[in-house]
């Protein structure tokens, strides 16, 4: 947002600037992220930096959640036994020799499947923390961040970089196009051959990846190859982000949002339609950097997104804001009106529901900004 735009927003709200400086603007940021930063940031995000198995609270009505904790605890213990093997010979999953050939029928990873909000990311981060290896020997990232890493480093360098790892955790595993299907299938195959253990989360069973997005049947071999690397672990339950909590606050007025942005140090203030246009000019791999040093995001004139490409970019931004625990204060339409019925019934529906769930949680976190 330019200074003139910021001044106009202030005049519309009938306000004088409250803070010493005008709010920040996402639209004014065009970050450039070096490849080494992408590698260094392959760790659980701030929201899950303290996630542990004993801080995961299973729903007593959903036994699959307790089972998931037990299975992943055994998974981590197996990797711990690998580190204790000594003699420089790293051992693999379930005590198998790391460089020893593994029967094709033996999965080299675990795949957490379940609806949004059942704690899959918490469990995945807990596994990462429970694996007794140095941070540089294990990697954690979303599926998008993994494909972005390949784009930044190149395929061969990515294989070389990750092959020395004990564990690769992939959050929000999705296949949105044929290119990603072939790329990830080949990459994971090479990493498994190198002895890397895998863990992933998704809202879609590995054998069903890509359905509703592209002609998955044409890439059945790749999808089946991906599926063979994992033992599926189903996690049932309702969205914990809203379990027993009050409803999300309704959108605020433009005046309230603008006033809060000026009153909150480190807050950004953007017009939502302009922000959507700006996201089209920034690669999704940079959305995390787009939010650097932000304490809150304030948005005016929130309305339904116009098309699917825009919607998918917004999903990525919502994920990065949620990972970084950045509250979102908004005026306009409520977040559950962002996506059309056609979108919510289409192949990406689970992504959109996840985004609504996460933005709603961040809106709840932003309540304290009003009147501060």
C-alpha positions in Angstrom: 0.0 0.0 0.0 1.5 3.4 -1.0 1.7 6.3 1.4 -1.1 8.0 -0.4 -3.3 4.9 -0.2 -2.6 4.6 3.5 -3.5 8.3 4.0 -6.7 7.8 2.1 -7.6 4.8 4.3 -7.0 7.0 7.3 -9.2 9.8 6.0 -12.0 7.4 5.2 -11.9 6.1 8.7 -11.8 9.7 10.1 -8.7 9.0 12.0 -5.3 10.6 12.6 -2.4 8.2 12.7 -2.2 6.7 16.2 1.2 5.1 15.9 4.4 7.0 15.1 4.5 5.4 11.6 1.8 4.2 9.3 1.0 0.5 9.3 3.1 -1.9 7.2 1.6 -3.2 3.9 1.8 -6.7 2.4 1.2 -5.2 -1.0 4.4 -3.1 -0.7 6.5 -6.2 -0.1 8.2 -8.2 -2.8 10.6 -10.5 -0.9 13.4 -12.5 -2.5 14.2 -15.7 -0.7 17.7 -17.3 -1.2 17.8 -21.1 -1.6 19.8 -21.5 1.6 17.0 -19.9 3.6 14.5 -22.4 2.1 16.7 -25.2 3.4 17.4 -23.6 6.8 13.7 -23.1 7.4 12.7 -26.7 6.9 11.8 -27.0 10.6 8.4 -27.0 12.3 7.0 -23.4 12.1 6.6 -21.2 15.2 3.1 -22.5 16.0 4.4 -26.0 16.4 7.9 -25.3 17.8 6.7 -26.6 21.2 4.6 -29.5 19.9 5.2 -32.8 21.6 3.4 -36.1 21.8 2.5 -35.4 25.4 1.0 -32.0 24.5 -1.4 -33.5 22.0 -4.8 -34.0 23.6 -6.6 -36.9 22.0 -10.4 -36.7 21.8 -11.6 -39.4 24.2 -14.4 -40.2 21.7 -11.9 -40.8 18.9 -9.7 -43.8 19.7 -7.8 -43.4 16.4 -6.2 -40.2 17.8 -4.7 -42.2 20.8 -3.6 -44.9 18.4 -1.8 -42.3 16.2 0.2 -41.1 19.2 1.3 -44.6 20.0 2.2 -45.5 16.4 4.2 -42.3 15.9 5.9 -42.8 19.3 7.1 -46.2 18.1 8.2 -44.7 14.8 10.3 -42.1 16.6 11.7 -44.8 18.9 12.8 -46.8 15.9 14.6 -43.8 14.5 16.2 -43.3 17.9 17.4 -46.9 17.9 18.9 -46.2 14.5 21.1 -43.3 15.9 22.2 -45.5 18.8 23.5 -48.2 16.4 26.9 -46.6 16.3 29.9 -47.4 14.0 28.8 -44.7 11.6 26.2 -47.1 10.1 22.9 -45.3 10.1 20.0 -47.6 10.5 16.6 -47.1 9.0 12.9 -47.3 10.0 11.9 -50.2 12.4 15.6 -51.1 12.9 16.3 -51.9 9.3 19.9 -51.2 8.1 19.8 -47.7 6.6 21.8 -48.8 3.5 20.4 -52.3 3.4 18.0 -53.0 0.6 14.4 -53.0 1.8 11.7 -55.3 0.4 9.4 -53.3 -1.9 6.4 -54.4 0.3 7.9 -52.7 3.4 6.7 -49.0 3.6 9.4 -46.5 4.5 7.1 -44.0 6.1 3.8 -43.2 7.8 1.0 -41.2 6.3 -1.5 -39.4 8.6 -4.9 -39.1 6.9 -7.8 -37.2 8.3 -10.0 -34.2 8.1 -8.8 -30.7 8.9 -8.3 -29.8 12.5 -7.7 -33.2 14.0 -4.1 -32.4 15.0 -2.1 -34.0 12.1 0.4 -31.2 11.9 0.9 -31.2 15.7 1.6 -34.9 15.5 4.0 -34.5 12.6 5.9 -31.8 14.4 6.0 -33.9 17.5 7.6 -36.7 15.5 10.2 -34.3 14.2 11.0 -33.1 17.7 11.0 -36.7 19.1 13.6 -37.9 16.6 16.9 -37.6 18.4 18.9 -36.2 15.5 20.4 -32.8 15.0 18.1 -30.3 13.2 20.1 -30.5 10.1 19.6 -34.3 9.9 15.8 -34.0 9.7 13.6 -31.8 7.6 10.0 -30.5 8.0 8.1 -28.6 5.4 4.8 -28.4 3.5 4.3 -30.1 0.2 4.4 -26.7 -1.5 7.7 -25.8 0.3 9.2 -29.1 -0.9 8.3 -28.5 -4.5 9.6 -24.9 -4.1 12.9 -26.3 -2.8 13.3 -28.4 -5.9 12.6 -25.3 -8.0 15.3 -23.3 -6.2 18.0 -26.0 -5.9 17.3 -28.2 -8.9 16.3 -31.8 -8.7 19.7 -33.4 -8.3 20.9 -30.9 -5.7 17.6 -31.5 -3.7 18.2 -35.2 -3.7 21.8 -34.7 -2.6 20.7 -32.3 0.2 17.9 -34.4 1.6 19.6 -37.8 1.1 21.7 -37.3 4.2 18.7 -36.8 6.4 17.2 -39.3 8.7 13.7 -38.1 8.4 11.6 -36.0 6.0 8.2 -34.7 7.2 5.8 -33.4 4.6 2.8 -31.5 5.8 -0.3 -30.9 3.7 0.6 -33.5 1.1 -1.4 -32.8 -2.1 -1.0 -33.4 -5.8 -2.5 -30.5 -7.8 -1.0 -31.2 -11.2 0.7 -34.0 -13.2 4.1 -32.3 -13.1 4.1 -32.5 -9.3 3.0 -36.1 -9.4 5.9 -37.2 -11.4 8.4 -34.9 -9.6 7.5 -36.0 -6.1 7.2 -39.6 -7.0 10.7 -39.6 -8.4 12.1 -37.5 -5.6 10.7 -39.7 -2.8 11.7 -42.8 -4.5 15.3 -41.7 -4.6 15.2 -40.5 -0.9 13.7 -43.9 0.2 16.5 -45.6 -1.7 19.0 -43.5 0.2 17.4 -44.7 3.5 15.4 -41.5 4.4 12.4 -42.3 6.5 9.2 -40.4 5.5 6.2 -39.0 7.3 3.4 -37.0 5.8 0.0 -35.5 6.5 -2.9 -35.0 4.1 -6.7 -34.9 3.9 -6.6 -37.5 1.1 -5.4 -41.2 1.2 -2.2 -41.7 -0.8 -3.9 -43.9 -3.3 -6.5 -41.1 -4.0 -4.1 -38.2 -4.5 -4.9 -36.1 -7.5 -8.5 -37.1 -7.8 -10.8 -34.2 -8.8 -7.8 -32.1 -9.8 -6.5 -33.8 -13.0 -6.7 -37.1 -14.9 -5.2 -39.1 -12.0 -5.9 -42.3 -13.8 -3.3 -41.3 -16.4 -0.7 -41.1 -13.6 -1.8 -44.2 -11.7 1.7 -45.7 -11.7 3.2 -42.7 -10.0 0.4 -42.4 -7.5 0.7 -46.1 -6.6 4.4 -45.6 -6.3 3.9 -42.8 -3.8 1.4 -44.9 -1.9 3.8 -47.8 -1.6 6.2 -45.6 0.5 3.7 -45.1 3.3 1.7 -46.9 5.9 -1.7 -45.0 6.1 -2.8 -44.0 9.5 -6.3 -42.7 9.8 -7.1 -40.0 12.3 -10.8 -39.3 12.9 -12.4 -36.4 14.8 -13.7 -32.9 14.6 -11.8 -29.7 14.1 -10.1 -29.0 17.4 -9.7 -25.3 16.5 -13.4 -24.9 17.1 -14.1 -27.7 19.6 -15.9 -26.2 22.5 -14.9 -22.6 21.6 -17.2 -19.7 20.9 -18.1 -18.7 17.4 -15.6 -16.6 15.5 -16.2 -12.9 15.8 -18.1 -11.3 13.0 -16.2 -9.0 10.6 -15.4 -5.5 12.1 -16.1 -2.2 10.5 -13.4 -0.6 8.2 -13.0 2.1 10.9 -12.3 -0.5 13.6 -9.8 -2.4 11.4 -8.0 0.8 10.3 -7.8 2.1 13.9 -6.4 -1.2 15.2 -3.8 -1.3 12.4 -2.5 2.2 13.4 -2.6 1.3 17.1 -0.8 -2.0 16.8 3.0 -1.9 16.4 4.1 -4.3 13.6 0.6 -4.6 12.0 -0.1 -4.4 8.3 -3.1 -2.8 6.7 -4.2 -3.8 3.2 -7.3 -3.7 1.0 -8.2 -7.3 0.4 -8.9 -7.2 -3.4 -5.5 -5.4 -3.8 -3.8 -8.0 -1.7 -5.2 -10.8 -3.9 -3.8 -9.0 -7.0 -0.5 -8.7 -5.3 -0.3 -12.4 -4.4 -0.5 -13.2 -8.1 2.8 -11.3 -8.5 4.7 -13.1 -5.7 5.6 -16.8 -5.9 4.0 -18.8 -3.1 7.4 -19.9 -1.9 7.9 -16.3 -0.7 4.6 -16.0 1.2 6.4 -16.9 4.4 8.9 -14.1 3.9 6.0 -11.8 3.0 4.9 -12.1 6.6 8.3 -11.5 8.2 8.2 -9.4 11.4 4.5 -9.0 11.3 2.5 -8.9 14.5 -0.9 -8.7 13.0 -2.6 -8.6 9.5 -5.5 -6.1 9.1 -7.6 -6.4 6.0 -10.4 -4.2 4.7 -13.2 -5.1 2.2 -12.9 -8.8 2.4 -15.0 -10.5 -0.2 -15.4 -13.8 -2.1 -12.4 -14.7 -4.2 -13.1 -14.5 -7.9 -11.5 -17.6 -9.2 -9.8 -20.9 -8.3 -6.2 -19.7 -8.9 -6.7 -16.8 -6.6 -8.3 -19.1 -4.1 -5.4 -21.5 -4.0 -2.9 -18.6 -3.5 -5.0 -17.4 -0.6 -4.9 -20.9 0.9 -1.1 -20.8 0.9 -1.1 -17.4 2.6 -3.6 -18.6 5.2 -1.3 -21.5 6.0 1.7 -19.3 6.4 -0.1 -16.9 8.7 -1.4 -19.8 10.8 2.0 -21.4 11.0 3.4 -18.1 12.3 0.5 -17.4 14.7 -0.3 -14.0 13.1 -3.8 -12.8 14.0 -6.0 -11.5 11.2 -8.5 -8.6 11.7 -10.9 -8.0 8.9 -13.8 -6.0 7.6 -16.2 -7.0 4.9 -17.5 -10.6 4.4 -16.9 -13.3 7.0 -14.3 -15.9 6.2 -16.7 -18.7 5.6 -18.0 -16.7 2.6 -14.6 -16.6 0.9 -15.1 -19.6 -1.4 -18.1 -20.3 -3.7 -20.2 -23.4 -3.4 -18.7 -24.7 -6.6 -15.2 -24.4 -5.0 -16.3 -26.0 -1.8 -17.8 -28.9 -3.7 -14.8 -29.3 -6.0 -11.5 -31.2 -6.0 -9.8 -28.6 -3.7 -12.6 -28.5 -1.2 -10.5 -29.8 1.7 -7.9 -27.1 1.1 -10.6 -24.4 1.3 -12.2 -25.8 4.4 -8.7 -25.9 6.0 -8.2 -22.3 5.1 -11.6 -21.2 6.5 -10.8 -23.1 9.7 -7.4 -21.5 10.1 -8.5 -18.0 9.2 -11.4 -18.3 11.7 -8.9 -19.3 14.4 -6.7 -16.3 13.5 -9.7 -14.0 13.5 -10.5 -15.2 17.1 -6.9 -14.4 18.0 -7.3 -10.9 16.7 -10.3 -9.9 18.9 -7.9 -8.3 21.5 -6.7 -5.8 18.9 -10.0 -4.0 18.7 -10.1 -1.2 21.2 -6.5 -1.8 22.3 
